[in-house]
Amino acid sequence: MNPRVKSVRAIDNYKLELVFTNGERGIYDCSHLLDFGVFRELSDKYYFNLVKPLYGTVAWPHEQDICPDTLYLDSQKEIA
């Protein structure tokens, strides 16, 4: 099983700064999601910034979420 999200912070250009349960850090770009269904609401920057960690993944108030495996596998890992 891949690590899960421990903490999240919204940063510029619809990206999420993530810390995973194994201590790794990564940046996940959400911009490719903004034209699809329930994710369209994320294009509102105020709303995008409301992201919170929830049960090992990230979620927004209207229940949009992203698979935790996708967040881990597709995030650009930061090198310490």
PDB file with one MODEL, atoms N, CA, C and O in Angstrom:
MODEL        1
ATOM      1  N   MET A   1       0.850  -1.186   0.000  1.00  0.00           N
ATOM      2  CA  MET A   1       0.000   0.000   0.000  1.00  0.00           C
ATOM      3  C   MET A   1       0.891   1.243   0.000  1.00  0.00           C
ATOM      4  O   MET A   1       1.886   1.305   0.722  1.00  0.00           O
ATOM      5  N   ASN A   2       0.529   2.204  -0.798  1.00  0.00           N
ATOM      6  CA  ASN A   2       1.262   3.460  -0.853  1.00  0.00           C
ATOM      7  C   ASN A   2       1.001   4.292   0.395  1.00  0.00           C
ATOM      8  O   ASN A   2      -0.031   4.128   1.047  1.00  0.00           O
ATOM      9  N   PRO A   3       1.933   5.189   0.734  1.00  0.00           N
ATOM     10  CA  PRO A   3       1.712   6.094   1.861  1.00  0.00           C
ATOM     11  C   PRO A   3       0.472   6.950   1.631  1.00  0.00           C
ATOM     12  O   PRO A   3       0.037   7.153   0.497  1.00  0.00           O
ATOM     13  N   ARG A   4      -0.078   7.438   2.712  1.00  0.00           N
ATOM     14  CA  ARG A   4      -1.263   8.290   2.664  1.00  0.00           C
ATOM     15  C   ARG A   4      -0.883   9.724   2.995  1.00  0.00           C
ATOM     16  O   ARG A   4       0.219   9.987   3.475  1.00  0.00           O
ATOM     17  N   VAL A   5      -1.793  10.641   2.738  1.00  0.00           N
ATOM     18  CA  VAL A   5      -1.556  12.057   2.987  1.00  0.00           C
ATOM     19  C   VAL A   5      -1.686  12.341   4.486  1.00  0.00           C
ATOM     20  O   VAL A   5      -2.675  11.991   5.129  1.00  0.00           O
ATOM     21  N   LYS A   6      -0.658  12.983   5.004  1.00  0.00           N
ATOM     22  CA  LYS A   6      -0.643  13.392   6.412  1.00  0.00           C
ATOM     23  C   LYS A   6      -1.071  14.850   6.553  1.00  0.00           C
ATOM     24  O   LYS A   6      -1.818  15.206   7.464  1.00  0.00           O
ATOM     25  N   SER A   7      -0.578  15.698   5.623  1.00  0.00           N
ATOM     26  CA  SER A   7      -0.975  17.106   5.627  1.00  0.00           C
ATOM     27  C   SER A   7      -0.959  17.641   4.197  1.00  0.00           C
ATOM     28  O   SER A   7      -0.300  17.097   3.310  1.00  0.00           O
ATOM     29  N   VAL A   8      -1.706  18.725   4.007  1.00  0.00           N
ATOM     30  CA  VAL A   8      -1.831  19.331   2.671  1.00  0.00           C
ATOM     31  C   VAL A   8      -1.923  20.836   2.817  1.00  0.00           C
ATOM     32  O   VAL A   8      -2.466  21.360   3.790  1.00  0.00           O
ATOM     33  N   ARG A   9      -1.375  21.519   1.819  1.00  0.00           N
ATOM     34  CA  ARG A   9      -1.464  22.972   1.750  1.00  0.00           C
ATOM     35  C   ARG A   9      -1.617  23.347   0.285  1.00  0.00           C
ATOM     36  O   ARG A   9      -0.848  22.896  -0.563  1.00  0.00           O
ATOM     37  N   ALA A  10      -2.620  24.180  -0.009  1.00  0.00           N
ATOM     38  CA  ALA A  10      -2.805  24.684  -1.370  1.00  0.00           C
ATOM     39  C   ALA A  10      -1.742  25.735  -1.646  1.00  0.00           C
ATOM     40  O   ALA A  10      -1.489  26.607  -0.815  1.00  0.00           O
ATOM     41  N   ILE A  11      -1.116  25.646  -2.827  1.00  0.00           N
ATOM     42  CA  ILE A  11      -0.124  26.631  -3.233  1.00  0.00           C
ATOM     43  C   ILE A  11      -0.523  27.175  -4.605  1.00  0.00           C
ATOM     44  O   ILE A  11      -1.575  26.814  -5.134  1.00  0.00           O
ATOM     45  N   ASP A  12       0.305  28.032  -5.176  1.00  0.00           N
ATOM     46  CA  ASP A  12      -0.017  28.692  -6.443  1.00  0.00           C
ATOM     47  C   ASP A  12      -0.291  27.709  -7.584  1.00  0.00           C
ATOM     48  O   ASP A  12       0.160  26.564  -7.574  1.00  0.00           O
ATOM     49  N   ASN A  13      -1.042  28.198  -8.559  1.00  0.00           N
ATOM     50  CA  ASN A  13      -1.305  27.486  -9.814  1.00  0.00           C
ATOM     51  C   ASN A  13      -2.021  26.148  -9.628  1.00  0.00           C
ATOM     52  O   ASN A  13      -1.740  25.183 -10.338  1.00  0.00           O
ATOM     53  N   TYR A  14      -2.939  26.099  -8.676  1.00  0.00           N
ATOM     54  CA  TYR A  14      -3.760  24.908  -8.435  1.00  0.00           C
ATOM     55  C   TYR A  14      -2.919  23.677  -8.107  1.00  0.00           C
ATOM     56  O   TYR A  14      -3.182  22.576  -8.591  1.00  0.00           O
ATOM     57  N   LYS A  15      -1.911  23.887  -7.281  1.00  0.00           N
ATOM     58  CA  LYS A  15      -1.071  22.777  -6.839  1.00  0.00           C
ATOM     59  C   LYS A  15      -1.253  22.561  -5.351  1.00  0.00           C
ATOM     60  O   LYS A  15      -1.596  23.477  -4.603  1.00  0.00           O
ATOM     61  N   LEU A  16      -1.014  21.318  -4.942  1.00  0.00           N
ATOM     62  CA  LEU A  16      -1.081  20.949  -3.540  1.00  0.00           C
ATOM     63  C   LEU A  16       0.299  20.533  -3.062  1.00  0.00           C
ATOM     64  O   LEU A  16       0.983  19.743  -3.713  1.00  0.00           O
ATOM     65  N   GLU A  17       0.695  21.067  -1.931  1.00  0.00           N
ATOM     66  CA  GLU A  17       1.928  20.653  -1.276  1.00  0.00           C
ATOM     67  C   GLU A  17       1.526  19.583  -0.254  1.00  0.00           C
ATOM     68  O   GLU A  17       0.746  19.846   0.661  1.00  0.00           O
ATOM     69  N   LEU A  18       2.061  18.395  -0.423  1.00  0.00           N
ATOM     70  CA  LEU A  18       1.638  17.244   0.372  1.00  0.00           C
ATOM     71  C   LEU A  18       2.777  16.724   1.243  1.00  0.00           C
ATOM     72  O   LEU A  18       3.941  16.751   0.843  1.00  0.00           O
ATOM     73  N   VAL A  19       2.428  16.253   2.433  1.00  0.00           N
ATOM     74  CA  VAL A  19       3.338  15.480   3.267  1.00  0.00           C
ATOM     75  C   VAL A  19       2.669  14.129   3.467  1.00  0.00           C
ATOM     76  O   VAL A  19       1.510  14.049   3.875  1.00  0.00           O
ATOM     77  N   PHE A  20       3.416  13.067   3.173  1.00  0.00           N
ATOM     78  CA  PHE A  20       2.879  11.719   3.260  1.00  0.00           C
ATOM     79  C   PHE A  20       3.275  11.050   4.584  1.00  0.00           C
ATOM     80  O   PHE A  20       4.183  11.508   5.278  1.00  0.00           O
ATOM     81  N   THR A  21       2.589   9.982   4.910  1.00  0.00           N
ATOM     82  CA  THR A  21       2.820   9.298   6.178  1.00  0.00           C
ATOM     83  C   THR A  21       4.207   8.687   6.301  1.00  0.00           C
ATOM     84  O   THR A  21       4.635   8.360   7.408  1.00  0.00           O
ATOM     85  N   ASN A  22       4.917   8.527   5.196  1.00  0.00           N
ATOM     86  CA  ASN A  22       6.291   8.013   5.247  1.00  0.00           C
ATOM     87  C   ASN A  22       7.321   9.136   5.348  1.00  0.00           C
ATOM     88  O   ASN A  22       8.525   8.878   5.314  1.00  0.00           O
ATOM     89  N   GLY A  23       6.855  10.387   5.471  1.00  0.00           N
ATOM     90  CA  GLY A  23       7.739  11.538   5.598  1.00  0.00           C
ATOM     91  C   GLY A  23       8.098  12.205   4.283  1.00  0.00           C
ATOM     92  O   GLY A  23       8.659  13.300   4.283  1.00  0.00           O
ATOM     93  N   GLU A  24       7.785  11.566   3.155  1.00  0.00           N
ATOM     94  CA  GLU A  24       8.074  12.182   1.860  1.00  0.00           C
ATOM     95  C   GLU A  24       7.171  13.388   1.641  1.00  0.00           C
ATOM     96  O   GLU A  24       6.061  13.467   2.167  1.00  0.00           O
ATOM     97  N   ARG A  25       7.684  14.322   0.851  1.00  0.00           N
ATOM     98  CA  ARG A  25       6.923  15.509   0.471  1.00  0.00           C
ATOM     99  C   ARG A  25       6.773  15.526  -1.042  1.00  0.00           C
ATOM    100  O   ARG A  25       7.660  15.077  -1.768  1.00  0.00           O
ATOM    101  N   GLY A  26       5.652  16.043  -1.508  1.00  0.00           N
ATOM    102  CA  GLY A  26       5.435  16.109  -2.939  1.00  0.00           C
ATOM    103  C   GLY A  26       4.514  17.250  -3.321  1.00  0.00           C
ATOM    104  O   GLY A  26       3.809  17.815  -2.485  1.00  0.00           O
ATOM    105  N   ILE A  27       4.537  17.572  -4.601  1.00  0.00           N
ATOM    106  CA  ILE A  27       3.660  18.593  -5.166  1.00  0.00           C
ATOM    107  C   ILE A  27       2.766  17.906  -6.195  1.00  0.00           C
ATOM    108  O   ILE A  27       3.255  17.251  -7.116  1.00  0.00           O
ATOM    109  N   TYR A  28       1.453  18.060  -6.030  1.00  0.00           N
ATOM    110  CA  TYR A  28       0.496  17.482  -6.976  1.00  0.00           C
ATOM    111  C   TYR A  28      -0.207  18.619  -7.697  1.00  0.00           C
ATOM    112  O   TYR A  28      -0.766  19.511  -7.059  1.00  0.00           O
ATOM    113  N   ASP A  29      -0.182  18.592  -9.014  1.00  0.00           N
ATOM    114  CA  ASP A  29      -0.795  19.615  -9.855  1.00  0.00           C
ATOM    115  C   ASP A  29      -2.239  19.210 -10.175  1.00  0.00           C
ATOM    116  O   ASP A  29      -2.475  18.194 -10.828  1.00  0.00           O
ATOM    117  N   CYS A  30      -3.190  20.008  -9.712  1.00  0.00           N
ATOM    118  CA  CYS A  30      -4.616  19.730  -9.934  1.00  0.00           C
ATOM    119  C   CYS A  30      -5.172  20.416 -11.177  1.00  0.00           C
ATOM    120  O   CYS A  30      -6.347  20.235 -11.498  1.00  0.00           O
ATOM    121  N   SER A  31      -4.370  21.190 -11.873  1.00  0.00           N
ATOM    122  CA  SER A  31      -4.901  22.011 -12.970  1.00  0.00           C
ATOM    123  C   SER A  31      -5.572  21.188 -14.061  1.00  0.00           C
ATOM    124  O   SER A  31      -6.502  21.671 -14.707  1.00  0.00           O
ATOM    125  N   HIS A  32      -5.125  19.961 -14.279  1.00  0.00           N
ATOM    126  CA  HIS A  32      -5.729  19.120 -15.318  1.00  0.00           C
ATOM    127  C   HIS A  32      -7.135  18.641 -14.948  1.00  0.00           C
ATOM    128  O   HIS A  32      -7.851  18.123 -15.804  1.00  0.00           O
ATOM    129  N   LEU A  33      -7.537  18.807 -13.690  1.00  0.00           N
ATOM    130  CA  LEU A  33      -8.859  18.364 -13.236  1.00  0.00           C
ATOM    131  C   LEU A  33      -9.940  19.430 -13.380  1.00  0.00           C
ATOM    132  O   LEU A  33     -11.128  19.113 -13.328  1.00  0.00           O
ATOM    133  N   LEU A  34      -9.550  20.675 -13.557  1.00  0.00           N
ATOM    134  CA  LEU A  34     -10.472  21.805 -13.433  1.00  0.00           C
ATOM    135  C   LEU A  34     -11.577  21.849 -14.472  1.00  0.00           C
ATOM    136  O   LEU A  34     -12.549  22.581 -14.284  1.00  0.00           O
ATOM    137  N   ASP A  35     -11.473  21.103 -15.553  1.00  0.00           N
ATOM    138  CA  ASP A  35     -12.504  21.097 -16.594  1.00  0.00           C
ATOM    139  C   ASP A  35     -13.439  19.895 -16.503  1.00  0.00           C
ATOM    140  O   ASP A  35     -14.263  19.688 -17.395  1.00  0.00           O
ATOM    141  N   PHE A  36     -13.325  19.100 -15.438  1.00  0.00           N
ATOM    142  CA  PHE A  36     -14.082  17.857 -15.349  1.00  0.00           C
ATOM    143  C   PHE A  36     -15.086  17.864 -14.199  1.00  0.00           C
ATOM    144  O   PHE A  36     -14.710  18.033 -13.039  1.00  0.00           O
ATOM    145  N   GLY A  37     -16.353  17.682 -14.525  1.00  0.00           N
ATOM    146  CA  GLY A  37     -17.434  17.439 -13.582  1.00  0.00           C
ATOM    147  C   GLY A  37     -17.330  18.174 -12.258  1.00  0.00           C
ATOM    148  O   GLY A  37     -17.255  19.402 -12.213  1.00  0.00           O
ATOM    149  N   VAL A  38     -17.327  17.399 -11.180  1.00  0.00           N
ATOM    150  CA  VAL A  38     -17.339  17.982  -9.839  1.00  0.00           C
ATOM    151  C   VAL A  38     -16.095  18.794  -9.528  1.00  0.00           C
ATOM    152  O   VAL A  38     -16.105  19.608  -8.604  1.00  0.00           O
ATOM    153  N   PHE A  39     -15.033  18.588 -10.276  1.00  0.00           N
ATOM    154  CA  PHE A  39     -13.785  19.310 -10.008  1.00  0.00           C
ATOM    155  C   PHE A  39     -13.795  20.739 -10.558  1.00  0.00           C
ATOM    156  O   PHE A  39     -12.911  21.526 -10.222  1.00  0.00           O
ATOM    157  N   ARG A  40     -14.767  21.087 -11.387  1.00  0.00           N
ATOM    158  CA  ARG A  40     -14.837  22.443 -11.939  1.00  0.00           C
ATOM    159  C   ARG A  40     -14.882  23.498 -10.837  1.00  0.00           C
ATOM    160  O   ARG A  40     -14.353  24.598 -10.995  1.00  0.00           O
ATOM    161  N   GLU A  41     -15.514  23.153  -9.734  1.00  0.00           N
ATOM    162  CA  GLU A  41     -15.635  24.094  -8.614  1.00  0.00           C
ATOM    163  C   GLU A  41     -14.261  24.473  -8.043  1.00  0.00           C
ATOM    164  O   GLU A  41     -14.114  25.528  -7.425  1.00  0.00           O
ATOM    165  N   LEU A  42     -13.271  23.622  -8.249  1.00  0.00           N
ATOM    166  CA  LEU A  42     -11.930  23.890  -7.734  1.00  0.00           C
ATOM    167  C   LEU A  42     -11.261  25.060  -8.455  1.00  0.00           C
ATOM    168  O   LEU A  42     -10.267  25.591  -7.962  1.00  0.00           O
ATOM    169  N   SER A  43     -11.779  25.469  -9.601  1.00  0.00           N
ATOM    170  CA  SER A  43     -11.187  26.590 -10.320  1.00  0.00           C
ATOM    171  C   SER A  43     -11.373  27.917  -9.576  1.00  0.00           C
ATOM    172  O   SER A  43     -10.681  28.893  -9.867  1.00  0.00           O
ATOM    173  N   ASP A  44     -12.300  27.954  -8.623  1.00  0.00           N
ATOM    174  CA  ASP A  44     -12.438  29.106  -7.727  1.00  0.00           C
ATOM    175  C   ASP A  44     -11.294  29.011  -6.710  1.00  0.00           C
ATOM    176  O   ASP A  44     -11.272  28.110  -5.871  1.00  0.00           O
ATOM    177  N   LYS A  45     -10.353  29.944  -6.794  1.00  0.00           N
ATOM    178  CA  LYS A  45      -9.153  29.852  -5.955  1.00  0.00           C
ATOM    179  C   LYS A  45      -9.476  29.865  -4.465  1.00  0.00           C
ATOM    180  O   LYS A  45      -8.818  29.176  -3.685  1.00  0.00           O
ATOM    181  N   TYR A  46     -10.479  30.639  -4.061  1.00  0.00           N
ATOM    182  CA  TYR A  46     -10.870  30.641  -2.645  1.00  0.00           C
ATOM    183  C   TYR A  46     -11.301  29.237  -2.232  1.00  0.00           C
ATOM    184  O   TYR A  46     -10.871  28.732  -1.195  1.00  0.00           O
ATOM    185  N   TYR A  47     -12.143  28.615  -3.035  1.00  0.00           N
ATOM    186  CA  TYR A  47     -12.619  27.271  -2.732  1.00  0.00           C
ATOM    187  C   TYR A  47     -11.462  26.257  -2.775  1.00  0.00           C
ATOM    188  O   TYR A  47     -11.370  25.387  -1.909  1.00  0.00           O
ATOM    189  N   PHE A  48     -10.599  26.367  -3.761  1.00  0.00           N
ATOM    190  CA  PHE A  48      -9.453  25.453  -3.867  1.00  0.00           C
ATOM    191  C   PHE A  48      -8.626  25.469  -2.584  1.00  0.00           C
ATOM    192  O   PHE A  48      -8.140  24.433  -2.133  1.00  0.00           O
ATOM    193  N   ASN A  49      -8.475  26.658  -2.005  1.00  0.00           N
ATOM    194  CA  ASN A  49      -7.672  26.798  -0.787  1.00  0.00           C
ATOM    195  C   ASN A  49      -8.312  26.180   0.453  1.00  0.00           C
ATOM    196  O   ASN A  49      -7.671  26.115   1.502  1.00  0.00           O
ATOM    197  N   LEU A  50      -9.541  25.733   0.357  1.00  0.00           N
ATOM    198  CA  LEU A  50     -10.220  25.108   1.493  1.00  0.00           C
ATOM    199  C   LEU A  50      -9.877  23.621   1.654  1.00  0.00           C
ATOM    200  O   LEU A  50     -10.461  22.948   2.503  1.00  0.00           O
ATOM    201  N   VAL A  51      -8.956  23.110   0.865  1.00  0.00           N
ATOM    202  CA  VAL A  51      -8.567  21.703   0.915  1.00  0.00           C
ATOM    203  C   VAL A  51      -8.066  21.320   2.313  1.00  0.00           C
ATOM    204  O   VAL A  51      -7.395  22.106   2.982  1.00  0.00           O
ATOM    205  N   LYS A  52      -8.406  20.104   2.735  1.00  0.00           N
ATOM    206  CA  LYS A  52      -7.995  19.561   4.031  1.00  0.00           C
ATOM    207  C   LYS A  52      -7.608  18.095   3.851  1.00  0.00           C
ATOM    208  O   LYS A  52      -8.105  17.430   2.941  1.00  0.00           O
ATOM    209  N   PRO A  53      -6.725  17.589   4.712  1.00  0.00           N
ATOM    210  CA  PRO A  53      -6.473  16.145   4.699  1.00  0.00           C
ATOM    211  C   PRO A  53      -7.681  15.432   5.315  1.00  0.00           C
ATOM    212  O   PRO A  53      -8.279  15.928   6.270  1.00  0.00           O
ATOM    213  N   LEU A  54      -8.031  14.285   4.770  1.00  0.00           N
ATOM    214  CA  LEU A  54      -9.178  13.534   5.273  1.00  0.00           C
ATOM    215  C   LEU A  54      -8.978  12.051   4.996  1.00  0.00           C
ATOM    216  O   LEU A  54      -8.944  11.634   3.838  1.00  0.00           O
ATOM    217  N   TYR A  55      -8.846  11.262   6.038  1.00  0.00           N
ATOM    218  CA  TYR A  55      -8.717   9.805   5.923  1.00  0.00           C
ATOM    219  C   TYR A  55      -7.639   9.376   4.930  1.00  0.00           C
ATOM    220  O   TYR A  55      -7.844   8.455   4.139  1.00  0.00           O
ATOM    221  N   GLY A  56      -6.495  10.049   4.978  1.00  0.00           N
ATOM    222  CA  GLY A  56      -5.370   9.651   4.144  1.00  0.00           C
ATOM    223  C   GLY A  56      -5.337  10.240   2.752  1.00  0.00           C
ATOM    224  O   GLY A  56      -4.430   9.946   1.975  1.00  0.00           O
ATOM    225  N   THR A  57      -6.311  11.064   2.429  1.00  0.00           N
ATOM    226  CA  THR A  57      -6.325  11.730   1.129  1.00  0.00           C
ATOM    227  C   THR A  57      -6.590  13.215   1.349  1.00  0.00           C
ATOM    228  O   THR A  57      -6.409  13.713   2.461  1.00  0.00           O
ATOM    229  N   VAL A  58      -7.010  13.924   0.320  1.00  0.00           N
ATOM    230  CA  VAL A  58      -7.382  15.330   0.442  1.00  0.00           C
ATOM    231  C   VAL A  58      -8.838  15.474   0.013  1.00  0.00           C
ATOM    232  O   VAL A  58      -9.331  14.714  -0.820  1.00  0.00           O
ATOM    233  N   ALA A  59      -9.522  16.467   0.599  1.00  0.00           N
ATOM    234  CA  ALA A  59     -10.928  16.676   0.250  1.00  0.00           C
ATOM    235  C   ALA A  59     -11.280  18.148   0.422  1.00  0.00           C
ATOM    236  O   ALA A  59     -10.633  18.885   1.166  1.00  0.00           O
ATOM    237  N   TRP A  60     -12.326  18.548  -0.291  1.00  0.00           N
ATOM    238  CA  TRP A  60     -12.862  19.900  -0.218  1.00  0.00           C
ATOM    239  C   TRP A  60     -14.253  19.819   0.403  1.00  0.00           C
ATOM    240  O   TRP A  60     -14.821  18.731   0.494  1.00  0.00           O
ATOM    241  N   PRO A  61     -14.814  20.958   0.833  1.00  0.00           N
ATOM    242  CA  PRO A  61     -16.096  20.944   1.550  1.00  0.00           C
ATOM    243  C   PRO A  61     -17.267  20.259   0.835  1.00  0.00           C
ATOM    244  O   PRO A  61     -18.134  19.688   1.497  1.00  0.00           O
ATOM    245  N   HIS A  62     -17.308  20.305  -0.492  1.00  0.00           N
ATOM    246  CA  HIS A  62     -18.421  19.678  -1.205  1.00  0.00           C
ATOM    247  C   HIS A  62     -18.088  18.252  -1.636  1.00  0.00           C
ATOM    248  O   HIS A  62     -18.660  17.720  -2.588  1.00  0.00           O
ATOM    249  N   GLU A  63     -17.152  17.652  -0.912  1.00  0.00           N
ATOM    250  CA  GLU A  63     -16.802  16.228  -1.012  1.00  0.00           C
ATOM    251  C   GLU A  63     -16.006  15.837  -2.247  1.00  0.00           C
ATOM    252  O   GLU A  63     -15.929  14.651  -2.566  1.00  0.00           O
ATOM    253  N   GLN A  64     -15.416  16.788  -2.949  1.00  0.00           N
ATOM    254  CA  GLN A  64     -14.472  16.408  -4.000  1.00  0.00           C
ATOM    255  C   GLN A  64     -13.243  15.818  -3.297  1.00  0.00           C
ATOM    256  O   GLN A  64     -12.790  16.338  -2.278  1.00  0.00           O
ATOM    257  N   ASP A  65     -12.725  14.750  -3.844  1.00  0.00           N
ATOM    258  CA  ASP A  65     -11.498  14.174  -3.309  1.00  0.00           C
ATOM    259  C   ASP A  65     -10.703  13.538  -4.440  1.00  0.00           C
ATOM    260  O   ASP A  65     -11.201  13.371  -5.553  1.00  0.00           O
ATOM    261  N   ILE A  66      -9.465  13.190  -4.136  1.00  0.00           N
ATOM    262  CA  ILE A  66      -8.568  12.584  -5.118  1.00  0.00           C
ATOM    263  C   ILE A  66      -8.014  11.311  -4.499  1.00  0.00           C
ATOM    264  O   ILE A  66      -7.643  11.301  -3.325  1.00  0.00           O
ATOM    265  N   CYS A  67      -7.957  10.256  -5.265  1.00  0.00           N
ATOM    266  CA  CYS A  67      -7.453   8.977  -4.789  1.00  0.00           C
ATOM    267  C   CYS A  67      -6.078   9.160  -4.139  1.00  0.00           C
ATOM    268  O   CYS A  67      -5.199   9.769  -4.748  1.00  0.00           O
ATOM    269  N   PRO A  68      -5.870   8.654  -2.930  1.00  0.00           N
ATOM    270  CA  PRO A  68      -4.573   8.818  -2.278  1.00  0.00           C
ATOM    271  C   PRO A  68      -3.423   8.170  -3.045  1.00  0.00           C
ATOM    272  O   PRO A  68      -2.299   8.672  -3.006  1.00  0.00           O
ATOM    273  N   ASP A  69      -3.684   7.071  -3.739  1.00  0.00           N
ATOM    274  CA  ASP A  69      -2.634   6.447  -4.545  1.00  0.00           C
ATOM    275  C   ASP A  69      -2.228   7.358  -5.697  1.00  0.00           C
ATOM    276  O   ASP A  69      -1.044   7.465  -6.015  1.00  0.00           O
ATOM    277  N   THR A  70      -3.198   8.012  -6.321  1.00  0.00           N
ATOM    278  CA  THR A  70      -2.912   8.963  -7.396  1.00  0.00           C
ATOM    279  C   THR A  70      -2.071  10.113  -6.866  1.00  0.00           C
ATOM    280  O   THR A  70      -1.103  10.522  -7.508  1.00  0.00           O
ATOM    281  N   LEU A  71      -2.430  10.636  -5.703  1.00  0.00           N
ATOM    282  CA  LEU A  71      -1.667  11.741  -5.128  1.00  0.00           C
ATOM    283  C   LEU A  71      -0.214  11.338  -4.904  1.00  0.00           C
ATOM    284  O   LEU A  71       0.701  12.109  -5.194  1.00  0.00           O
ATOM    285  N   TYR A  72      -0.005  10.135  -4.391  1.00  0.00           N
ATOM    286  CA  TYR A  72       1.364   9.696  -4.116  1.00  0.00           C
ATOM    287  C   TYR A  72       2.132   9.396  -5.400  1.00  0.00           C
ATOM    288  O   TYR A  72       3.251   9.875  -5.585  1.00  0.00           O
ATOM    289  N   LEU A  73       1.537   8.613  -6.272  1.00  0.00           N
ATOM    290  CA  LEU A  73       2.253   8.169  -7.472  1.00  0.00           C
ATOM    291  C   LEU A  73       2.498   9.303  -8.471  1.00  0.00           C
ATOM    292  O   LEU A  73       3.524   9.315  -9.150  1.00  0.00           O
ATOM    293  N   ASP A  74       1.566  10.252  -8.566  1.00  0.00           N
ATOM    294  CA  ASP A  74       1.665  11.307  -9.573  1.00  0.00           C
ATOM    295  C   ASP A  74       2.230  12.623  -9.039  1.00  0.00           C
ATOM    296  O   ASP A  74       2.350  13.588  -9.793  1.00  0.00           O
ATOM    297  N   SER A  75       2.571  12.675  -7.777  1.00  0.00           N
ATOM    298  CA  SER A  75       3.135  13.926  -7.247  1.00  0.00           C
ATOM    299  C   SER A  75       4.627  14.012  -7.560  1.00  0.00           C
ATOM    300  O   SER A  75       5.336  13.007  -7.622  1.00  0.00           O
ATOM    301  N   GLN A  76       5.069  15.239  -7.751  1.00  0.00           N
ATOM    302  CA  GLN A  76       6.490  15.516  -7.963  1.00  0.00           C
ATOM    303  C   GLN A  76       7.126  15.511  -6.575  1.00  0.00           C
ATOM    304  O   GLN A  76       6.839  16.389  -5.761  1.00  0.00           O
ATOM    305  N   LYS A  77       7.975  14.541  -6.301  1.00  0.00           N
ATOM    306  CA  LYS A  77       8.582  14.416  -4.978  1.00  0.00           C
ATOM    307  C   LYS A  77       9.682  15.454  -4.796  1.00  0.00           C
ATOM    308  O   LYS A  77      10.467  15.730  -5.703  1.00  0.00           O
ATOM    309  N   GLU A  78       9.711  16.014  -3.602  1.00  0.00           N
ATOM    310  CA  GLU A  78      10.741  16.979  -3.250  1.00  0.00           C
ATOM    311  C   GLU A  78      11.961  16.218  -2.746  1.00  0.00           C
ATOM    312  O   GLU A  78      11.838  15.261  -1.981  1.00  0.00           O
ATOM    313  N   ILE A  79      13.107  16.645  -3.171  1.00  0.00           N
ATOM    314  CA  ILE A  79      14.356  16.005  -2.742  1.00  0.00           C
ATOM    315  C   ILE A  79      14.891  16.776  -1.546  1.00  0.00           C
ATOM    316  O   ILE A  79      15.068  17.993  -1.602  1.00  0.00           O
ATOM    317  N   ALA A  80      15.143  16.055  -0.472  1.00  0.00           N
ATOM    318  CA  ALA A  80      15.631  16.693   0.770  1.00  0.00           C
ATOM    319  C   ALA A  80      17.086  17.079   0.664  1.00  0.00           C
ATOM    320  O   ALA A  80      17.651  17.623   1.613  1.00  0.00           O
TER     321      ALA A  80
ENDMDL
END
